[in-house]
Amino acid sequence: MEDTKDAFVFKGVAERLTLGITRILENMPGVVDVRFAEREPAEKRTLLFWEQKNTCILPEDLRDFYLTTDGFTLTWSVKLDDECVPLGCMMINSVGRLCPLLQPISVFSLPNAPSLADLDWEESSSETGLEPAPSAPHFDSRSRIYELDSCGGNGKVCLVYKNCTPGVVAQHSEIWFLDRSLCWHFLTATFTAYYRLMITHLGLPEWQYAYTPYGPSPQAK
């Protein structure tokens, strides 16, 4: 009886987390093997340790998300010629995998070896009649960047803190997409807005490229 009650409670939590998308997918023609990975909530001390280690304050909505589930994975497949082909994948890294995109330079690196910081340049947005786009993150100490989703190797969705000062706690964050050519594309100002965007696009391959000037690849389309 207790097991039945726990299963019912979890199903309710799962429905709220997925905004009911699991039922929608299961009722779509050709969609099979919809899987939602159950995860325990993250502990508050784990979140506090992350903030202290990275000198950043997690946004409140992302903190609440981790206190509900330590990460998120929902996958689904389609049936083609009697074969199940994996297609959709929605993922948010756990706190333990919310790692810096830019790792500290190793003491074994060559003194003049190129780094991502060499890709930084200042862009002047002097186009008239257009609303200025958000300033892109930097690959140096001015930004603190953490990977939310590796996008199956097609880029990276990142939690980004901009205008950082060494030793000072960063508080304001945004969600950005880093494509495979290492160009930045603004997605949303909050984690909640990004989460809803991810659910809306059903985790289809390369959906983040819809927010770039060139869009998804012909294969993804």
C-alpha positions in Angstrom: 0.0 0.0 0.0 2.8 2.4 0.9 4.6 1.6 -2.3 1.5 2.4 -4.3 1.2 5.7 -2.5 4.9 6.6 -3.2 4.4 5.7 -6.9 1.4 8.0 -7.1 3.2 10.9 -5.4 6.2 10.5 -7.8 3.9 10.4 -10.8 2.4 13.7 -9.7 5.9 15.2 -9.3 6.9 13.8 -12.7 3.8 15.4 -14.3 4.6 18.8 -12.8 8.3 18.6 -13.8 7.6 17.6 -17.4 4.6 19.9 -17.7 2.5 16.9 -18.9 4.7 16.5 -22.0 5.1 12.7 -21.3 1.4 12.1 -21.9 1.5 14.3 -25.0 4.4 12.3 -26.4 2.9 9.0 -25.6 -0.2 9.9 -27.5 1.7 11.1 -30.6 1.6 8.7 -33.6 4.9 6.8 -34.1 6.4 7.9 -30.7 7.6 5.1 -28.5 9.8 4.4 -25.5 9.2 7.7 -23.6 11.5 7.6 -20.6 11.8 10.0 -17.7 14.7 9.4 -15.3 13.7 9.6 -11.7 16.2 11.5 -9.5 16.3 12.4 -5.8 16.3 16.1 -4.9 19.7 17.8 -4.4 20.7 18.6 -0.8 20.8 22.2 0.3 24.4 21.8 1.5 25.4 20.6 -2.0 24.0 23.7 -3.6 25.7 25.9 -0.9 29.0 24.1 -1.6 28.6 24.7 -5.4 28.0 28.4 -4.7 31.0 28.7 -2.4 33.3 26.8 -4.8 32.3 28.8 -7.8 31.8 32.2 -6.1 28.3 32.4 -7.8 24.8 32.6 -6.4 22.4 30.1 -8.2 19.3 31.8 -9.6 16.3 31.1 -7.4 14.4 29.2 -10.0 17.3 26.9 -10.7 17.9 26.4 -7.0 14.2 25.4 -6.6 14.5 23.0 -9.5 17.5 21.3 -8.0 15.7 21.0 -4.6 13.0 19.1 -6.5 15.2 16.9 -8.7 19.0 16.8 -9.1 19.0 17.1 -12.8 16.5 16.1 -15.5 16.5 13.6 -18.4 13.6 12.8 -20.6 14.1 10.8 -23.8 11.9 9.4 -26.5 12.1 7.4 -29.7 10.2 7.0 -33.0 9.4 3.7 -34.7 10.7 3.5 -38.3 10.4 0.2 -40.2 9.8 -1.8 -37.0 12.9 -0.3 -35.4 13.0 2.2 -32.5 15.2 5.2 -33.4 16.2 7.5 -30.5 15.2 11.1 -31.4 14.2 13.5 -28.5 16.4 14.2 -25.5 15.7 16.9 -22.9 18.5 17.2 -20.3 19.6 19.4 -17.4 22.9 18.5 -15.8 22.9 17.6 -12.1 24.6 19.9 -9.6 27.7 17.7 -9.6 27.9 18.1 -13.4 27.2 21.8 -13.5 30.9 22.3 -14.3 32.8 25.4 -15.5 33.1 25.4 -19.3 36.6 27.0 -19.0 38.8 24.8 -16.9 41.9 26.3 -15.2 45.0 26.4 -17.4 47.3 23.5 -16.6 50.8 24.2 -15.4 51.9 21.7 -18.1 50.4 23.9 -20.9 52.8 25.6 -23.3 53.3 29.3 -22.4 52.0 30.6 -25.7 49.4 27.9 -26.4 46.2 29.3 -27.8 43.1 29.3 -25.6 39.4 30.2 -25.9 40.2 33.6 -24.5 42.0 34.3 -27.8 38.6 34.2 -29.5 37.3 37.2 -27.7 36.9 40.5 -29.6 34.8 43.6 -29.0 31.9 44.0 -31.4 30.3 47.3 -32.0 26.5 47.2 -32.5 25.9 50.5 -34.1 23.1 49.3 -36.4 20.4 51.9 -36.4 16.7 51.0 -36.0 17.6 47.7 -34.3 17.3 46.8 -30.7 20.8 46.2 -29.3 21.4 42.5 -28.7 22.6 41.4 -25.3 26.4 41.5 -25.0 27.9 38.1 -25.6 29.8 36.2 -22.8 33.6 36.3 -22.8 35.9 33.3 -22.6 38.1 35.1 -20.0 37.6 36.0 -16.3 34.9 38.6 -17.2 32.4 35.7 -17.5 31.7 32.5 -15.5 30.2 29.8 -17.6 28.7 26.5 -16.5 27.4 23.7 -18.7 23.7 22.9 -18.3 23.4 20.6 -21.4 26.0 19.2 -23.8 23.3 19.0 -26.5 24.6 15.6 -27.8 27.8 17.2 -29.1 25.9 19.8 -31.2 26.8 22.7 -28.9 26.4 23.6 -25.3 23.6 25.3 -23.3 25.3 27.3 -20.5 24.4 29.2 -17.4 26.4 32.4 -17.8 27.4 35.1 -15.3 28.7 38.2 -17.1 30.7 41.3 -16.0 32.4 39.3 -13.2 35.1 40.6 -11.0 37.7 38.1 -9.6 36.9 37.3 -5.9 33.5 39.0 -6.0 30.3 36.8 -5.8 28.4 36.9 -9.1 24.6 37.0 -8.8 23.0 37.7 -12.2 22.9 34.9 -14.7 21.5 34.3 -18.2 21.0 31.2 -20.4 23.2 31.2 -23.6 23.8 28.6 -26.4 27.4 28.1 -27.6 27.3 26.5 -31.1 30.0 24.3 -32.6 31.7 27.2 -34.2 32.1 28.7 -30.7 29.7 31.6 -31.3 27.3 32.7 -28.6 23.6 33.0 -29.0 21.3 34.4 -26.3 18.4 32.1 -25.3 16.6 33.4 -22.2 17.1 35.6 -19.2 15.9 33.0 -16.7 16.2 29.3 -16.2 12.4 28.9 -16.0 12.0 30.5 -19.4 14.7 28.2 -20.9 13.1 25.1 -19.3 9.7 25.9 -20.8 11.5 26.5 -24.2 13.1 23.1 -23.9 9.8 21.3 -23.2 8.0 23.2 -26.0 10.6 22.0 -28.5 10.3 18.4 -27.2 14.0 18.0 -27.1 14.3 17.6 -30.8 17.9 17.4 -32.2 19.5 20.8 -32.6 16.4 22.7 -31.6 18.6 25.4 -30.0 19.9 26.3 -33.5 16.4 27.8 -34.2 17.7 30.7 -32.1 20.8 31.3 -34.4 20.9 33.2 -37.7 21.4 29.9 -39.6 19.1 27.5 -38.0 19.3 23.7 -37.6 21.2 21.5 -40.1 19.4 20.0 -43.1 19.6 16.6 -41.4 18.0 17.9 -38.2 15.2 19.5 -40.3 
